[in-house]
Each structure stands twice: as C-alpha cells, then as structure tokens.
Amino acid sequence: MTTLTLSNDSIILDDQLRDEAVELVETAEDDRLGHLEVVVNGVRHEVPEALSRLLVHVIERAARGGTMHIRSMPEELTTTVAAELLGVSRPTFMKYIQSGEIRSRIVGTHHRVRSRDVIAFRERRDKDRVAALENLRVELPG
C-alpha cells in the first residue's frame, strides 16, 4: 500500500508511514515531542513552536491511526462556531455582540463575525483573566 492523496486533498497513510509515526512517538515516549527541525537544501531550519505543535499532533494522531481534519480558519464565522471557539454558549456570545464587545454583520437574518475579531477577543479575555488572578493572589494573605 502507498500513501494516497485523494482529489479533495485528503491523505490516506499507508502502513509504513503509520509505523514510522509510531516508532517516532515511542522513541520519544519519555521526552514529549517538541520543537522540530527541517532540512531544506542541506540547511537546518527550526520549525516555529506553534507549527511544531501542529505537526507533532499530526504525527501522534497518525501513530494512533486516528482520523484528523485540518482546515484553515475562515475569515468569517457563524455565531455558533465563534461561541465554540470561545468556549461559551451561543446566547452568551450574542450578548458580546449586543454589548458591542465583538462586531458583527448581518447576512440575511444571521450574524457573522470576523475570525480575527473573535481571536483578538479571546486573547484580551485571557489576559484579563490572568491579570485578575494575579491581583487576587496579591490581595490574599499568604
């Protein structure tokens, strides 16, 4: 069997490639896979951390024989997808829109939000949470 790429860009791994993924994961069992390097025209390049995490996840999933789907983030999201991305309910997400915390546009009768606005909101919210936790830690007698 050989690695097969289908017309919709799906890739089916053959047994040899899966076995190589298993071997790599087992070899690194005690040392969690981390930064990766690639060699291009004989020159080593360190793969950036976020991309390394993605590739490590793909390798680990391939080793387990699991199914995976990788897609790029669309420019616009439905409110349901955006709420899921933030880990909140759709009604809570709609409150963010109604309060002006996240901008949206109407398409027919539905709201659409820019993915970059949702990600920026999530980052601000996470920073605010860390700051609040730090303030609480400082205020509590220790």
Backbone torsions as a table, in degrees:
resi	resn	phi	psi	omega
1	MET	NA	144.6	178.2
2	THR	-121.2	159.7	175.9
3	THR	-60.4	133.4	-174.0
4	LEU	-120.9	127.1	174.0
5	THR	-105.6	121.6	-179.3
6	LEU	-86.9	169.5	-175.4
7	SER	-63.5	-24.3	179.2
8	ASN	-92.2	19.5	179.9
9	ASP	71.3	10.8	172.9
10	SER	-73.1	144.1	-179.9
11	ILE	-120.9	128.5	175.6
12	ILE	-106.5	121.7	-177.4
13	LEU	-81.4	140.3	174.6
14	ASP	-84.1	170.9	-177.1
15	ASP	-61.1	-37.4	-178.3
16	GLN	-63.6	-45.6	-179.3
17	LEU	-66.1	-40.0	176.8
18	ARG	-63.1	-42.8	178.9
19	ASP	-61.7	-38.6	177.8
20	GLU	-65.0	-38.2	177.7
21	ALA	-65.6	-42.6	178.3
22	VAL	-60.3	-46.3	-179.1
23	GLU	-60.9	-43.2	179.9
24	LEU	-63.3	-45.3	-179.3
25	VAL	-65.8	-42.5	179.4
26	GLU	-66.9	-38.0	178.6
27	THR	-63.1	-37.1	-177.9
28	ALA	-94.3	14.8	-173.5
29	GLU	-50.4	-48.3	-178.6
30	ASP	-77.6	-24.6	178.8
31	ASP	-113.1	105.4	-179.5
32	ARG	-52.4	133.6	177.4
33	LEU	-56.7	136.6	-176.9
34	GLY	-132.1	-123.8	-178.6
35	HIS	-63.9	140.4	178.6
36	LEU	-112.3	156.8	174.2
37	GLU	-125.1	149.4	173.5
38	VAL	-124.8	153.9	177.0
39	VAL	-113.8	121.3	179.1
40	VAL	-121.1	117.5	-178.2
41	ASN	52.0	40.6	177.4
42	GLY	80.8	0.0	-179.3
43	VAL	-107.3	128.0	179.1
44	ARG	-79.6	137.1	177.0
45	HIS	-131.2	131.6	175.8
46	GLU	-80.1	131.8	178.1
47	VAL	-77.5	131.8	180.0
48	PRO	-54.7	152.4	-172.2
49	GLU	-54.9	-48.7	-176.9
50	ALA	-63.6	-40.2	178.7
51	LEU	-70.2	-35.4	175.5
52	SER	-60.2	-44.3	179.6
53	ARG	-60.7	-41.1	178.0
54	LEU	-62.1	-48.9	-178.0
55	LEU	-65.6	-38.5	177.2
56	VAL	-62.9	-42.0	178.0
57	HIS	-60.7	-43.2	178.9
58	VAL	-62.5	-44.1	179.9
59	ILE	-63.2	-45.2	179.8
60	GLU	-63.8	-40.9	178.7
61	ARG	-66.0	-40.3	177.6
62	ALA	-62.2	-38.5	179.9
63	ALA	-65.2	-34.5	179.5
64	ARG	-82.4	-9.6	-179.8
65	GLY	76.8	19.3	-178.2
66	GLY	-82.2	166.2	175.8
67	THR	-89.7	143.6	176.8
68	MET	-141.4	152.6	176.6
69	HIS	-130.4	128.5	178.1
70	ILE	-122.4	124.8	178.6
71	ARG	-136.1	154.4	174.2
72	SER	-83.3	158.4	-178.6
73	MET	-73.6	126.6	176.7
74	PRO	-69.1	159.6	-180.0
75	GLU	-66.1	-35.7	180.0
76	GLU	-120.5	147.6	-179.5
77	LEU	-124.5	152.6	169.1
78	THR	-74.9	163.0	179.1
79	THR	-66.6	-30.4	178.4
80	THR	-66.0	-46.4	179.4
81	VAL	-66.8	-41.4	179.6
82	ALA	-63.2	-41.6	178.2
83	ALA	-62.2	-42.2	178.2
84	GLU	-62.4	-40.7	179.3
85	LEU	-62.0	-34.0	179.3
86	LEU	-88.0	-12.2	-178.3
87	GLY	74.8	32.1	178.3
88	VAL	-125.4	168.5	176.7
89	SER	-76.0	160.7	177.8
90	ARG	-62.5	-42.4	177.0
91	PRO	-58.9	-39.0	176.7
92	THR	-63.9	-42.5	178.7
93	PHE	-62.0	-39.7	178.8
94	MET	-62.7	-31.0	175.8
95	LYS	-65.1	-36.8	176.6
96	TYR	-62.3	-39.9	178.4
97	ILE	-67.5	-47.7	-177.5
98	GLN	-63.2	-32.1	179.9
99	SER	-83.7	-8.1	179.5
100	GLY	87.2	5.8	179.2
101	GLU	-69.1	-29.8	175.7
102	ILE	-132.1	131.6	179.4
103	ARG	-82.1	150.0	176.9
104	SER	-142.9	170.2	171.2
105	ARG	-132.3	155.1	-177.7
106	ILE	-96.9	131.2	173.8
107	VAL	-121.1	107.0	-172.7
108	GLY	66.9	-113.0	177.9
109	THR	-113.0	8.8	-174.6
110	HIS	-114.0	146.5	175.6
111	HIS	-83.9	144.4	170.9
112	ARG	-128.8	143.0	-179.6
113	VAL	-126.0	149.8	177.5
114	ARG	-75.7	135.2	-178.2
115	SER	-60.7	-38.1	-179.0
116	ARG	-65.6	-30.3	176.0
117	ASP	-68.4	-39.2	179.5
118	VAL	-66.7	-43.3	179.5
119	ILE	-65.2	-41.8	177.7
120	ALA	-63.1	-40.3	177.3
121	PHE	-61.7	-45.3	179.9
122	ARG	-60.7	-42.9	179.6
123	GLU	-64.5	-42.5	177.5
124	ARG	-63.1	-43.6	179.9
125	ARG	-61.8	-42.8	179.4
126	ASP	-64.6	-41.8	177.8
127	LYS	-63.5	-41.4	178.5
128	ASP	-62.8	-39.9	179.2
129	ARG	-64.3	-43.5	179.3
130	VAL	-63.7	-42.2	179.5
131	ALA	-64.4	-41.8	179.4
132	ALA	-64.3	-41.0	178.1
133	LEU	-64.1	-42.5	178.7
134	GLU	-63.5	-43.0	177.7
135	ASN	-61.4	-41.0	178.6
136	LEU	-64.4	-41.4	179.5
137	ARG	-62.5	-41.0	-179.0
138	VAL	-68.9	-36.4	-176.2
139	GLU	-76.6	-26.9	-178.0
140	LEU	-76.9	138.9	176.8
141	PRO	-67.2	140.8	-171.2
142	GLY	-120.5	NA	NA
